[in-house]
């Protein structure tokens, strides 16, 4: 038995409680000189480069010109706000216990599958000391594909190339909190554990997932689901 656990970051492992959005707004301010008058609505689970592009379009700035600079500035701004991130942010219930319990099991490899760019994903999870259980090098991040569902294949390839391990998509669990996470798993043949963090889950999405929980606080139940048949 082996399992590849692909963790979403925002809403699933942790919440930044606005620190991430604030960093993006400061980055926009630096690069294009203005920010949206109100926070923009976009679907939770969207990849970061697409979120930046949406903001640039709303500000009538050309993503083709400004996107790389805003992404780079958003990484710098979030790094500068690390202390604020730790103060305002929070690890979701049960996450530390589940990460630790799964890390103790033979055959389990845990990494990130997230719309965050790699630098921000590592910063956020490391700020809350979750990095000890995650193999970042085989993860897949916002800059690795145009669409979230393609990120599963990116992880499988990296695991094979960097760790010499081969996983079938059915041995992979996407753990997430939005319809994007579910669609990502469905389109790639992975399984999906959805957690209801109150963001972005349409009615009925829980029933479509392979497993659905209000949160991850029942460590034994989560481990049973992931290691189950
Ligand atoms: Mg999420």
Boltz pocket constraint, residues with backbone or C-beta under 6 A from the ligand:
constraints:
  - pocket:
      binder: B
      contacts: [[A, 8], [A, 9], [A, 10], [A, 11], [A, 12], [A, 44], [A, 45], [A, 176], [A, 177], [A, 178]]
      max_distance: 6.0
